[in-house]
């Protein structure tokens, strides 16, 4: 029975980690005031797309609303190079439809993992597990395993970001619509590869900080419990 308790605790931890990861992505993408403006200024995006910053930010706002399911289509009017036009062409719209599927799928996965995390906690209680002992051990073990895997993956990706950026797209997309041309597709100019690198780093810092905080609290509780037990045995 003890094995079942710890297995449920580790499953709870993995679900919690997934919730934190998706929330970290959402936080960087939607909850960070000024992030896009800062990135656009950093990489001189307005000059590349021949737009004013305010207009570019309006397009970005509509794009993110579409990805989040709050806008039905991506036909966004804009003024580019002094000429009114649709900002996104048909190829970009088709690609962003796939990206939207990933975003909405991620949010659905977060809801599922959140529900499963609650279910695993309920099962621990129903099985009369010593929750104050099981959870700190499980969280330390689960986050430790995850950090080991994540650090290994990050080290591998850092050796050639472009290579693994391409592999990522090949895994999650079953077409070549993500291969954009800077001469015809404005999307590749507003989200250049360095932008993705900055965003990935920001997500990693936020997510890593949250997981590390949970790990530290669990480790503190675990060590405190063991210290009290040791004192009681004396």
C-alpha positions in Angstrom: 0.0 0.0 0.0 2.9 2.4 0.7 4.1 2.0 -2.9 0.6 3.0 -4.1 0.7 6.0 -1.9 4.0 7.3 -3.3 3.0 6.4 -6.9 -0.1 8.6 -6.5 2.0 11.3 -4.9 4.4 11.3 -7.9 1.6 11.3 -10.4 0.1 14.3 -8.5 3.5 16.0 -8.8 3.8 15.4 -12.6 0.3 16.8 -13.1 1.2 19.8 -11.0 4.4 20.3 -13.1 2.4 20.2 -16.3 -0.1 22.8 -14.9 2.8 25.1 -13.9 4.5 24.7 -17.3 1.4 25.6 -19.3 0.6 28.4 -16.9 4.2 29.8 -17.3 3.8 29.7 -21.1 0.4 31.6 -20.8 1.9 34.1 -18.3 4.7 35.0 -20.7 2.5 35.1 -23.7 -0.5 37.0 -22.2 0.3 38.4 -18.8 3.5 40.3 -19.3 2.8 44.0 -20.0 5.2 45.6 -22.5 7.0 42.3 -23.4 6.1 42.4 -27.1 7.0 46.1 -27.4 10.3 45.5 -25.8 11.1 42.6 -28.1 10.0 44.5 -31.2 12.2 47.4 -30.2 15.1 45.0 -29.5 15.0 43.4 -32.9 13.9 46.5 -34.8 10.8 44.7 -36.0 8.9 47.8 -36.9 11.5 48.7 -39.6 11.4 45.1 -41.0 7.6 45.2 -41.4 7.4 48.9 -42.2 4.8 49.6 -39.5 4.3 52.0 -36.5 4.7 50.4 -33.1 1.1 51.0 -32.0 -0.2 49.4 -35.2 2.1 46.4 -34.8 1.0 45.9 -31.2 -2.7 46.1 -32.3 -2.0 43.3 -34.8 -0.2 41.3 -32.0 -3.1 41.7 -29.7 -5.5 40.4 -32.3 -3.2 37.5 -33.1 -3.0 36.5 -29.4 -6.7 36.8 -29.0 -7.1 34.4 -32.0 -4.7 31.9 -30.5 -6.6 32.0 -27.2 -9.9 31.3 -28.9 -11.3 34.8 -28.4 -11.3 35.7 -32.0 -12.9 33.6 -34.8 -10.5 34.4 -37.7 -7.1 36.0 -38.4 -8.2 38.5 -41.1 -6.6 41.5 -39.5 -6.5 44.8 -41.4 -3.3 46.9 -41.0 -1.3 49.7 -42.6 2.0 48.3 -43.9 4.4 50.6 -45.6 1.8 53.3 -45.7 -0.7 51.0 -47.5 -3.8 49.4 -46.1 -3.8 45.6 -46.4 -4.6 42.3 -44.7 -1.6 41.7 -42.4 -1.6 37.9 -42.7 -1.7 36.1 -46.0 -3.4 32.8 -46.6 -0.4 30.7 -45.8 0.2 32.5 -42.5 -3.5 32.1 -41.6 -3.4 28.4 -42.3 -0.2 28.0 -40.2 -1.7 30.0 -37.3 -4.7 27.8 -37.4 -2.4 24.9 -36.5 -0.7 27.0 -33.8 -4.1 27.9 -32.4 -4.8 24.2 -32.1 -1.6 23.7 -30.0 -2.5 26.7 -27.7 -6.1 25.5 -27.1 -4.9 21.9 -26.7 -2.4 23.0 -24.1 -5.1 24.8 -22.1 -7.3 21.7 -22.3 -4.4 19.6 -21.1 -3.9 22.0 -18.1 -7.5 21.5 -17.1 -7.2 17.8 -17.4 -4.0 17.7 -15.3 -5.5 20.0 -12.7 -8.5 17.7 -12.4 -6.3 14.6 -12.2 -4.1 16.3 -9.5 -7.2 16.9 -7.4 -8.3 13.3 -8.0 -4.9 11.9 -6.9 -5.1 13.9 -3.7 -8.6 12.6 -3.0 -7.4 9.0 -3.6 -4.6 9.6 -1.1 -7.1 10.8 1.5 -9.5 7.9 0.8 -6.6 5.4 1.1 -5.7 7.0 4.5 -2.2 7.8 3.3 0.0 9.9 5.6 -0.3 12.9 3.3 2.0 15.2 5.2 4.7 12.5 4.7 3.9 11.2 1.3 3.5 14.5 -0.5 6.9 16.1 0.5 8.7 12.9 -0.5 6.8 12.5 -3.7 7.2 16.2 -4.7 10.9 16.1 -4.0 11.3 12.9 -6.0 9.0 14.0 -8.9 10.5 17.5 -9.3 14.0 16.0 -9.0 13.4 13.6 -11.8 11.8 16.3 -13.9 14.7 18.8 -13.3 17.2 16.1 -14.3 15.3 15.4 -17.6 14.7 19.2 -18.3 18.3 20.2 -17.7 19.5 17.4 -20.0 17.1 18.5 -22.7 18.0 22.1 -22.3 21.7 21.3 -22.6 21.1 19.3 -25.8 18.9 22.1 -27.3 21.4 24.8 -26.4 24.0 23.1 -28.6 22.0 24.0 -31.8 18.8 25.9 -31.1 17.9 26.2 -34.8 18.2 22.4 -35.4 15.9 21.6 -32.5 13.5 24.5 -33.3 13.0 22.8 -36.7 12.6 19.4 -35.0 9.9 20.8 -32.7 7.9 22.0 -35.7 8.3 18.7 -37.5 6.9 16.9 -34.4 3.9 19.2 -33.8 3.0 20.1 -37.4 2.2 17.6 -40.2 2.8 20.1 -43.0 5.4 22.7 -44.1 3.2 25.8 -43.6 5.5 26.8 -40.7 8.4 27.4 -43.2 7.8 31.0 -44.0 9.5 33.4 -46.4 10.6 36.8 -45.1 10.0 38.3 -48.6 6.3 37.5 -48.6 5.3 36.5 -45.0 5.2 39.3 -42.3 4.7 36.8 -39.5 8.3 35.6 -39.7 9.4 39.2 -39.2 7.4 39.8 -36.1 8.4 36.6 -34.4 12.0 36.0 -35.6 14.0 33.1 -34.1 15.8 35.3 -31.5 12.3 36.2 -30.2 11.5 32.5 -29.7 14.8 32.1 -27.9 14.1 35.0 -25.5 10.5 33.7 -24.9 11.8 30.2 -24.2 14.3 31.6 -21.7 11.7 33.7 -20.0 9.3 30.7 -19.7 12.1 28.5 -18.4 13.1 31.1 -15.7 9.5 31.5 -14.6 8.6 27.8 -14.7 11.9 26.8 -13.1 11.5 29.3 -10.3 8.0 28.0 -9.5 9.1 24.3 -9.5 12.2 25.2 -7.4 10.0 27.0 -4.9 7.7 24.0 -4.5 10.7 21.7 -4.3 12.3 23.8 -1.6 9.1 24.0 0.5 8.7 20.2 0.2 12.3 19.6 1.1 12.0 21.9 4.1 8.8 20.1 5.3 10.5 16.7 4.8 13.6 17.6 6.7 11.6 19.3 9.5 9.5 16.2 9.9 12.6 14.0 10.0 14.2 16.3 12.6 11.1 16.2 14.8 10.9 12.4 14.5 14.6 12.1 15.4 14.2 14.4 18.4 11.1 12.3 19.5 13.1 9.1 19.3 15.8 10.4 21.6 
